[in-house]
Amino acid sequence: MSAKGESAPRLISRGVVAQNRRGRFDYAIDETFEAGLVLKGPEVKSLRMGRASLNEAWAGERDGEIYLFNAYIPPYQGGVLSRFEPRAPRKLLLKRREIEKLIGALSRGGASLIPLDIHFNERGLAKVLLGLGTGRKKVDKRHLIAEREWQRDKARILSARR
């Protein structure tokens, strides 16, 4: 163990590692896809420590494949020499039919591919949940906030009546 009061780092074997909280707010998600993620060993270790960010990340097409761009996975600090670029493009693993569908939707215009979260599945493999959607306008965002507040107030009123 380490010094007094400190605990060992928390490792994530299953569950969500990083979320893009603005993704579902800024975009109207029509369809979601789960894609595998091509990573190097130290990147997986860093993800298992729960250290990743999708705040400015986006997914797109390059050379007929789908890549994750600008996702931040910091270098692993566990004593291993880890030499990788924290914001490097990372290839996403999808079925050929899904890749063709996504490239077709992106080429038509108006559609965006948003990474919603990075998680480990039940087998312990790193996966990215991608959302195919269109951007929301400011008016739509205000309507979404108002609807959410009304649902919260309604639940509060109904629970007070019981």
N, CA, C and O of each residue as an XYZ file, in Angstrom:
648
protein
N       0.836     -1.184      0.000
C       0.000      0.000      0.000
C       0.875      1.238      0.000
O       2.096      1.148      0.129
N       0.263      2.360     -0.141
C       0.993      3.618     -0.193
C       0.910      4.337      1.142
O       0.527      3.755      2.157
N       1.273      5.600      1.123
C       1.339      6.400      2.345
C      -0.008      6.473      3.050
O      -1.049      6.123      2.495
N       0.051      6.932      4.267
C      -1.134      7.021      5.117
C      -2.243      7.852      4.467
O      -1.990      8.952      3.974
N      -3.459      7.330      4.467
C      -4.599      8.079      3.950
C      -4.816      7.923      2.453
O      -5.875      8.305      1.955
N      -3.851      7.375      1.716
C      -4.010      7.202      0.280
C      -4.464      5.785     -0.003
O      -4.113      4.857      0.726
N      -5.226      5.619     -1.033
C      -5.677      4.289     -1.406
C      -5.115      3.934     -2.775
O      -4.635      4.801     -3.505
N      -5.178      2.678     -3.106
C      -4.708      2.222     -4.409
C      -5.626      2.790     -5.485
O      -6.803      3.038     -5.226
N      -5.095      2.998     -6.695
C      -5.944      3.530     -7.765
C      -7.082      2.568     -8.087
O      -6.915      1.348     -8.063
N      -8.218      3.133     -8.383
C      -9.419      2.359     -8.699
C      -9.351      1.920    -10.156
O      -9.238      2.751    -11.058
N      -9.421      0.604    -10.383
C      -9.405      0.069    -11.735
C     -10.825     -0.238    -12.174
O     -11.648     -0.701    -11.384
N     -11.099      0.022    -13.433
C     -12.428     -0.207    -13.984
C     -12.347     -1.422    -14.905
O     -11.689     -1.373    -15.944
N     -13.010     -2.502    -14.529
C     -13.002     -3.686    -15.381
C     -14.263     -3.744    -16.247
O     -14.250     -4.316    -17.337
N     -15.354     -3.143    -15.751
C     -16.595     -3.054    -16.511
C     -17.226     -1.702    -16.224
O     -17.055     -1.142    -15.141
N     -17.942     -1.192    -17.187
C     -18.660      0.053    -16.964
C     -18.091      1.208    -17.756
O     -17.140      1.053    -18.524
N     -18.690      2.372    -17.557
C     -18.358      3.569    -18.321
C     -17.071      4.195    -17.795
O     -16.915      4.402    -16.591
N     -16.159      4.492    -18.705
C     -14.885      5.134    -18.379
C     -14.986      6.641    -18.590
O     -14.577      7.422    -17.732
N     -15.533      7.044    -19.734
C     -15.658      8.464    -20.063
C     -16.977      8.697    -20.777
O     -17.424      7.866    -21.568
N     -17.598      9.844    -20.488
C     -18.857     10.204    -21.131
C     -18.735     11.563    -21.787
O     -18.014     12.442    -21.316
N     -19.458     11.717    -22.889
C     -19.588     13.006    -23.550
C     -20.973     13.531    -23.173
O     -21.958     13.284    -23.869
N     -21.026     14.262    -22.054
C     -22.322     14.700    -21.522
C     -23.022     15.694    -22.447
O     -24.251     15.749    -22.477
N     -22.259     16.471    -23.195
C     -22.869     17.448    -24.097
C     -23.381     16.803    -25.382
O     -24.145     17.423    -26.122
N     -22.971     15.573    -25.653
C     -23.342     14.916    -26.905
C     -24.840     14.808    -27.107
O     -25.350     15.175    -28.166
N     -25.558     14.304    -26.100
C     -27.008     14.143    -26.242
C     -27.747     15.472    -26.125
O     -28.897     15.577    -26.549
N     -27.102     16.485    -25.555
C     -27.739     17.798    -25.433
C     -27.591     18.595    -26.731
O     -28.550     19.208    -27.198
N     -26.396     18.586    -27.305
C     -26.132     19.377    -28.507
C     -26.634     18.718    -29.789
O     -26.803     19.389    -30.806
N     -26.873     17.405    -29.745
C     -27.282     16.682    -30.946
C     -28.521     15.848    -30.668
O     -28.691     15.310    -29.574
N     -29.382     15.748    -31.669
C     -30.537     14.850    -31.617
C     -30.066     13.515    -32.176
O     -29.875     13.378    -33.384
N     -29.877     12.530    -31.300
C     -29.329     11.235    -31.692
C     -30.440     10.367    -32.266
O     -31.439     10.103    -31.597
N     -30.261      9.921    -33.512
C     -31.246      9.080    -34.178
C     -30.941      7.603    -33.989
O     -31.853      6.794    -33.820
N     -29.658      7.248    -34.015
C     -29.271      5.849    -33.975
C     -27.927      5.726    -33.255
O     -27.086      6.620    -33.353
N     -27.727      4.626    -32.536
C     -26.457      4.416    -31.850
C     -25.784      3.151    -32.358
O     -26.444      2.200    -32.777
N     -24.456      3.160    -32.311
C     -23.642      2.029    -32.731
C     -22.578      1.789    -31.669
O     -22.041      2.737    -31.096
N     -22.275      0.525    -31.407
C     -21.194      0.193    -30.491
C     -20.021     -0.289    -31.328
O     -20.150     -1.227    -32.115
N     -18.873      0.362    -31.153
C     -17.686      0.041    -31.948
C     -16.533     -0.328    -31.034
O     -16.384      0.221    -29.943
N     -15.724     -1.263    -31.497
C     -14.496     -1.594    -30.795
C     -13.483     -0.486    -31.006
O     -13.637      0.343    -31.903
N     -12.464     -0.471    -30.193
C     -11.475      0.608    -30.212
C     -10.090     -0.016    -30.299
O      -9.738     -0.857    -29.472
N      -9.293      0.389    -31.299
C      -7.931     -0.115    -31.443
C      -7.039      0.709    -30.528
O      -6.875      1.913    -30.724
N      -6.456      0.043    -29.514
C      -5.626      0.722    -28.516
C      -4.316     -0.007    -28.336
O      -4.198     -1.192    -28.649
N      -3.322      0.719    -27.823
C      -2.061      0.118    -27.419
C      -2.179     -0.248    -25.944
O      -3.080      0.234    -25.258
N      -1.280     -1.094    -25.450
C      -1.325     -1.567    -24.071
C      -1.408     -0.472    -23.026
O      -2.282     -0.528    -22.161
N      -0.514      0.544    -23.074
C      -0.583      1.606    -22.060
C      -1.874      2.423    -22.130
O      -2.322      2.964    -21.119
N      -2.473      2.515    -23.321
C      -3.740      3.241    -23.446
C      -4.854      2.503    -22.711
O      -5.700      3.128    -22.072
N      -4.856      1.175    -22.802
C      -5.863      0.378    -22.107
C      -5.682      0.541    -20.598
O      -6.658      0.695    -19.864
N      -4.421      0.506    -20.139
C      -4.154      0.668    -18.709
C      -4.629      2.028    -18.226
O      -5.199      2.139    -17.141
N      -4.401      3.056    -19.019
C      -4.845      4.393    -18.657
C      -6.373      4.460    -18.618
O      -6.942      5.101    -17.734
N      -7.036      3.807    -19.567
C      -8.503      3.764    -19.565
C      -9.024      3.025    -18.343
O     -10.011      3.448    -17.741
N      -8.378      1.930    -17.968
C      -8.817      1.168    -16.800
C      -8.675      1.978    -15.514
O      -9.350      1.688    -14.526
N      -7.816      2.977    -15.513
C      -7.684      3.866    -14.362
C      -8.795      4.929    -14.392
O      -8.922      5.715    -13.453
N      -9.596      4.954    -15.467
C     -10.713      5.890    -15.568
C     -10.286      7.275    -15.999
O     -10.955      8.262    -15.694
N      -9.169      7.349    -16.709
C      -8.626      8.658    -17.076
C      -8.768      8.875    -18.580
O      -7.857      8.558    -19.345
N      -9.884      9.401    -18.992
C     -10.111      9.705    -20.402
C     -11.139     10.820    -20.499
O     -11.905     11.058    -19.565
N     -11.147     11.502    -21.638
C     -12.095     12.590    -21.843
C     -12.579     12.585    -23.290
O     -11.790     12.441    -24.224
N     -13.878     12.744    -23.454
C     -14.497     12.819    -24.784
C     -15.094     14.196    -25.046
O     -15.906     14.355    -25.957
N     -14.702     15.188    -24.260
C     -15.340     16.500    -24.350
C     -15.244     17.131    -25.733
O     -16.216     17.724    -26.201
N     -14.115     17.020    -26.389
C     -13.951     17.641    -27.707
C     -13.785     16.592    -28.800
O     -13.324     16.911    -29.895
N     -14.153     15.357    -28.519
C     -13.943     14.263    -29.463
C     -15.032     14.223    -30.526
O     -16.159     14.671    -30.314
N     -14.660     13.677    -31.663
C     -15.608     13.465    -32.750
C     -15.154     12.263    -33.557
O     -13.985     11.880    -33.503
N     -16.055     11.678    -34.291
C     -15.732     10.525    -35.123
C     -16.002     10.882    -36.573
O     -16.911     11.652    -36.881
N     -15.206     10.315    -37.448
C     -15.364     10.606    -38.859
C     -14.687      9.565    -39.724
O     -14.085      8.611    -39.231
N     -14.801      9.771    -41.033
C     -14.286      8.824    -42.013
C     -12.910      9.257    -42.490
O     -12.665     10.439    -42.734
N     -12.004      8.272    -42.622
C     -10.685      8.509    -43.201
C     -10.273      7.225    -43.921
O     -10.178      6.164    -43.304
N     -10.030      7.329    -45.223
C      -9.587      6.190    -46.034
C     -10.543      5.000    -45.969
O     -10.100      3.852    -45.934
N     -11.832      5.261    -45.952
C     -12.813      4.185    -45.948
C     -13.017      3.513    -44.603
O     -13.697      2.490    -44.527
N     -12.451      4.058    -43.552
C     -12.602      3.530    -42.200
C     -13.155      4.631    -41.303
O     -13.118      5.806    -41.670
N     -13.669      4.261    -40.130
C     -14.178      5.226    -39.164
C     -13.139      5.366    -38.053
O     -12.662      4.370    -37.509
N     -12.793      6.612    -37.721
C     -11.798      6.912    -36.698
C     -12.396      7.801    -35.621
O     -13.342      8.548    -35.867
N     -11.833      7.709    -34.431
C     -12.168      8.580    -33.311
C     -11.073      9.627    -33.216
O      -9.906      9.288    -33.022
N     -11.437     10.891    -33.350
C     -10.470     11.985    -33.356
C     -10.583     12.795    -32.065
O     -11.671     12.974    -31.519
N      -9.457     13.273    -31.599
C      -9.358     14.233    -30.500
C      -9.880     13.717    -29.155
O     -10.202     14.516    -28.276
N      -9.969     12.406    -28.986
C     -10.311     11.838    -27.677
C      -9.031     11.851    -26.846
O      -7.972     11.454    -27.333
N      -9.120     12.298    -25.613
C      -7.939     12.446    -24.769
C      -7.795     11.233    -23.855
O      -8.635     10.993    -22.988
N      -6.728     10.476    -24.057
C      -6.351      9.376    -23.167
C      -4.945      9.705    -22.684
O      -3.991      9.603    -23.456
N      -4.799     10.099    -21.416
C      -3.489     10.546    -20.930
C      -2.499      9.381    -20.838
O      -2.913      8.226    -20.739
N      -1.188      9.678    -20.870
C      -0.187      8.615    -20.744
C      -0.311      7.885    -19.412
O      -0.643      8.482    -18.388
N      -0.041      6.598    -19.443
C      -0.101      5.770    -18.240
C       1.127      6.052    -17.384
O       2.249      6.076    -17.891
N       0.917      6.266    -16.095
C       1.995      6.644    -15.193
C       2.449      5.489    -14.305
O       2.991      5.731    -13.227
N       2.244      4.247    -14.725
C       2.532      3.103    -13.869
C       3.924      2.536    -13.993
O       4.114      1.355    -13.706
N       4.901      3.305    -14.400
C       6.268      2.828    -14.459
C       6.651      2.250    -15.808
O       7.835      2.032    -16.065
N       5.691      2.000    -16.670
C       5.978      1.456    -17.990
C       6.252      2.618    -18.936
O       5.589      3.653    -18.874
N       7.229      2.438    -19.806
C       7.467      3.473    -20.809
C       6.298      3.478    -21.778
O       6.145      2.559    -22.583
N       5.496      4.490    -21.700
C       4.342      4.575    -22.592
C       4.533      5.777    -23.498
O       4.453      6.928    -23.070
N       4.779      5.485    -24.723
C       4.998      6.547    -25.698
C       3.868      6.505    -26.728
O       3.943      5.793    -27.730
N       2.832      7.276    -26.457
C       1.750      7.414    -27.420
C       1.211      8.829    -27.328
O       1.329      9.492    -26.298
N       0.632      9.267    -28.399
C       0.057     10.614    -28.466
C      -1.312     10.579    -27.789
O      -2.167      9.788    -28.186
N      -1.543     11.431    -26.759
C      -2.822     11.393    -26.032
C      -4.044     11.692    -26.897
O      -5.131     11.190    -26.609
N      -3.894     12.495    -27.946
C      -5.039     12.855    -28.796
C      -4.931     12.279    -30.204
O      -5.475     12.849    -31.149
N      -4.241     11.165    -30.349
C      -4.052     10.541    -31.667
C      -5.376      9.993    -32.199
O      -6.234      9.584    -31.417
N      -5.550      9.982    -33.525
C      -6.740      9.335    -34.093
C      -6.686      7.837    -33.808
O      -5.639      7.208    -33.956
N      -7.807      7.277    -33.402
C      -7.867      5.854    -33.072
C      -8.923      5.188    -33.945
O     -10.058      5.655    -34.047
N      -8.523      4.090    -34.569
C      -9.415      3.378    -35.477
C     -10.532      2.705    -34.688
O     -10.302      2.149    -33.614
N     -11.739      2.763    -35.234
C     -12.898      2.106    -34.632
C     -13.227      0.848    -35.422
O     -13.165      0.840    -36.651
N     -13.573     -0.197    -34.716
C     -13.862     -1.485    -35.334
C     -15.370     -1.673    -35.462
O     -16.083     -1.811    -34.468
N     -15.834     -1.674    -36.698
C     -17.251     -1.864    -37.000
C     -17.378     -2.879    -38.123
O     -16.404     -3.171    -38.817
N     -18.567     -3.413    -38.301
C     -18.814     -4.306    -39.428
C     -18.840     -3.479    -40.707
O     -19.198     -2.301    -40.685
N     -18.466     -4.087    -41.802
C     -18.374     -3.389    -43.088
C     -19.700     -2.723    -43.445
O     -19.713     -1.597    -43.944
N     -20.814     -3.408    -43.194
C     -22.135     -2.845    -43.519
C     -22.412     -1.592    -42.686
O     -22.982     -0.625    -43.192
N     -22.008     -1.605    -41.406
C     -22.196     -0.428    -40.548
C     -21.321      0.731    -41.017
O     -21.757      1.882    -41.017
N     -20.081      0.423    -41.419
C     -19.178      1.466    -41.916
C     -19.773      2.125    -43.148
O     -19.778      3.351    -43.254
N     -20.275      1.320    -44.085
C     -20.868      1.871    -45.308
C     -22.095      2.718    -44.997
O     -22.306      3.759    -45.621
N     -22.905      2.278    -44.035
C     -24.094      3.032    -43.641
C     -23.696      4.385    -43.036
O     -24.294      5.412    -43.355
N     -22.685      4.375    -42.163
C     -22.248      5.613    -41.523
C     -21.614      6.573    -42.522
O     -21.884      7.773    -42.487
N     -20.781      6.057    -43.403
C     -20.144      6.916    -44.409
C     -21.200      7.524    -45.324
O     -21.103      8.694    -45.694
N     -22.210      6.734    -45.692
C     -23.312      7.250    -46.522
C     -24.077      8.354    -45.815
O     -24.414      9.368    -46.426
N     -24.355      8.165    -44.522
C     -25.094      9.178    -43.758
C     -24.265     10.446    -43.591
O     -24.809     11.549    -43.660
N     -22.967     10.309    -43.374
C     -22.106     11.484    -43.203
C     -21.921     12.238    -44.509
O     -21.804     13.463    -44.506
N     -21.895     11.513    -45.634
C     -21.677     12.168    -46.919
C     -22.911     12.938    -47.387
O     -22.788     13.889    -48.158
N     -24.100     12.537    -46.927
C     -25.325     13.251    -47.316
C     -25.376     14.640    -46.708
O     -26.086     15.512    -47.209
N     -24.642     14.850    -45.650
C     -24.620     16.172    -45.033
C     -25.670     16.309    -43.954
O     -26.713     15.656    -43.993
N     -25.381     17.169    -42.987
C     -26.316     17.411    -41.901
C     -26.186     16.426    -40.758
O     -26.614     16.715    -39.641
N     -25.602     15.266    -41.019
C     -25.450     14.253    -39.983
C     -24.061     14.335    -39.370
O     -23.090     14.694    -40.035
N     -23.988     13.996    -38.094
C     -22.715     13.979    -37.380
C     -22.599     12.671    -36.626
O     -23.604     12.066    -36.252
N     -21.371     12.238    -36.406
C     -21.081     11.026    -35.653
C     -20.422     11.444    -34.352
O     -19.284     11.914    -34.349
N     -21.139     11.272    -33.240
C     -20.711     11.778    -31.940
C     -20.376     10.609    -31.029
O     -21.208      9.723    -30.835
N     -19.159     10.589    -30.460
C     -18.862      9.568    -29.457
C     -19.579      9.924    -28.154
O     -19.359     11.002    -27.602
N     -20.433      9.028    -27.661
C     -21.218      9.299    -26.463
C     -20.532      8.804    -25.196
O     -20.607      9.458    -24.156
N     -19.868      7.659    -25.272
C     -19.109      7.189    -24.115
C     -18.089      6.138    -24.527
O     -18.180      5.545    -25.602
N     -17.122      5.922    -23.651
C     -16.171      4.814    -23.761
C     -16.443      3.931    -22.556
O     -16.513      4.415    -21.427
N     -16.596      2.644    -22.794
C     -16.873      1.722    -21.706
C     -16.200      0.382    -21.961
O     -15.739      0.104    -23.068
N     -16.151     -0.438    -20.929
C     -15.675     -1.809    -21.059
C     -16.891     -2.719    -21.007
O     -17.732     -2.592    -20.118
N     -16.983     -3.644    -21.969
C     -18.129     -4.555    -21.976
C     -17.892     -5.698    -20.993
O     -16.888     -5.713    -20.282
N     -18.820     -6.653    -20.955
C     -18.718     -7.735    -19.981
C     -17.498     -8.622    -20.198
O     -17.066     -9.301    -19.266
N     -16.936     -8.635    -21.399
C     -15.728     -9.413    -21.670
C     -14.458     -8.609    -21.376
O     -13.350     -9.127    -21.513
N     -14.618     -7.347    -20.972
C     -13.474     -6.523    -20.638
C     -12.844     -5.815    -21.822
O     -11.707     -5.353    -21.730
N     -13.566     -5.721    -22.937
C     -13.048     -5.052    -24.123
C     -13.505     -3.595    -24.148
O     -14.640     -3.288    -23.782
N     -12.620     -2.705    -24.580
C     -12.951     -1.284    -24.661
C     -13.857     -1.045    -25.866
O     -13.552     -1.473    -26.979
N     -14.955     -0.369    -25.636
C     -15.924     -0.069    -26.688
C     -16.275      1.408    -26.646
O     -16.173      2.055    -25.603
N     -16.692      1.936    -27.802
C     -17.153      3.319    -27.913
C     -18.596      3.282    -28.387
O     -18.918      2.590    -29.353
N     -19.467      4.026    -27.712
C     -20.846      4.152    -28.142
C     -20.926      5.406    -29.007
O     -20.692      6.518    -28.533
N     -21.260      5.210    -30.280
C     -21.352      6.313    -31.235
C     -22.810      6.639    -31.491
O     -23.648      5.743    -31.587
N     -23.108      7.924    -31.601
C     -24.456      8.356    -31.927
C     -24.468      9.055    -33.274
O     -23.670      9.961    -33.515
N     -25.361      8.640    -34.142
C     -25.540      9.292    -35.434
C     -26.721     10.234    -35.292
O     -27.841      9.798    -35.026
N     -26.476     11.523    -35.468
C     -27.555     12.483    -35.267
C     -27.288     13.803    -35.956
O     -26.298     13.976    -36.667
N     -28.196     14.724    -35.724
C     -28.081     16.064    -36.296
C     -27.990     17.081    -35.166
O     -28.493     16.851    -34.067
N     -27.355     18.185    -35.442
C     -27.186     19.227    -34.439
C     -28.500     19.899    -34.086
O     -29.371     20.087    -34.935
N     -28.625     20.261    -32.802
C     -29.828     20.965    -32.345
C     -29.587     22.465    -32.410
O     -28.474     22.945    -32.195
N     -30.657     23.191    -32.712
C     -30.603     24.645    -32.677
C     -30.838     25.120    -31.250
O     -31.264     24.345    -30.394
N     -30.564     26.378    -30.999
C     -30.690     26.939    -29.655
C     -32.125     26.812    -29.122
O     -32.335     26.548    -27.938
N     -33.098     27.002    -30.003
C     -34.506     26.902    -29.610
C     -34.824     25.483    -29.144
O     -35.520     25.289    -28.147
N     -34.311     24.498    -29.872
C     -34.541     23.099    -29.499
C     -33.917     22.787    -28.143
O     -34.497     22.047    -27.349
N     -32.747     23.344    -27.877
C     -32.076     23.112    -26.596
C     -32.897     23.711    -25.452
O     -33.032     23.101    -24.392
N     -33.440     24.905    -25.675
C     -34.273     25.541    -24.640
C     -35.523     24.713    -24.376
O     -35.930     24.552    -23.225
N     -36.128     24.192    -25.425
C     -37.309     23.352    -25.287
C     -36.969     22.079    -24.505
O     -37.752     21.635    -23.664
N     -35.811     21.501    -24.783
C     -35.369     20.291    -24.080
C     -35.187     20.566    -22.593
O     -35.584     19.749    -21.763
N     -34.594     21.701    -22.248
C     -34.397     22.071    -20.843
C     -35.741     22.275    -20.151
O     -35.945     21.810    -19.030
N     -36.659     22.975    -20.824
C     -37.985     23.223    -20.245
C     -38.730     21.912    -20.015
O     -39.368     21.737    -18.977
N     -38.655     21.000    -20.962
C     -39.322     19.701    -20.831
C     -38.739     18.907    -19.664
O     -39.482     18.298    -18.895
N     -37.422     18.912    -19.531
C     -36.769     18.192    -18.438
C     -37.167     18.767    -17.081
O     -37.419     18.016    -16.139
N     -37.225     20.109    -16.978
C     -37.624     20.750    -15.719
C     -39.082     20.444    -15.385
O     -39.423     20.248    -14.219
N     -39.936     20.404    -16.394
C     -41.340     20.091    -16.151
C     -41.487     18.659    -15.638
O     -42.256     18.413    -14.709
N     -40.762     17.719    -16.230
C     -40.813     16.326    -15.767
C     -40.340     16.220    -14.316
O     -40.918     15.471    -13.528
N     -39.307     16.957    -13.967
C     -38.783     16.944    -12.601
C     -39.812     17.523    -11.629
O     -40.051     16.958    -10.561
N     -40.426     18.668    -12.009
C     -41.442     19.291    -11.153
C     -42.671     18.393    -11.008
O     -43.239     18.287     -9.921
N     -43.077     17.756    -12.087
C     -44.229     16.863    -12.064
C     -43.974     15.692    -11.114
O     -44.851     15.314    -10.338
N     -42.779     15.125    -11.180
C     -42.439     14.007    -10.285
C     -42.429     14.468     -8.832
O     -42.846     13.726     -7.943
N     -41.960     15.676     -8.587
C     -41.932     16.227     -7.233
C     -43.352     16.420     -6.708
O     -43.630     16.091     -5.555
N     -44.262     16.954     -7.545
C     -45.654     17.189     -7.155
C     -46.357     15.865     -6.850
O     -47.064     15.735     -5.850
N     -46.147     14.884     -7.736
C     -46.790     13.582     -7.542
C     -46.270     12.865     -6.312
O     -47.039     12.183     -5.635
N     -44.999     12.997     -6.004
C     -44.462     12.334     -4.817
C     -44.938     13.027     -3.541
O     -45.052     12.379     -2.500
N     -45.215     14.326     -3.601
C     -45.719     15.066     -2.442
C     -47.163     14.702     -2.118
O     -47.583     14.810     -0.965
N     -47.929     14.273     -3.123
C     -49.337     13.927     -2.930
C     -49.501     12.597     -2.214
O     -50.539     12.362     -1.596
N     -48.524     11.737     -2.279
C     -48.651     10.399     -1.689
C     -48.477     10.397     -0.216
O     -48.557      9.343      0.413
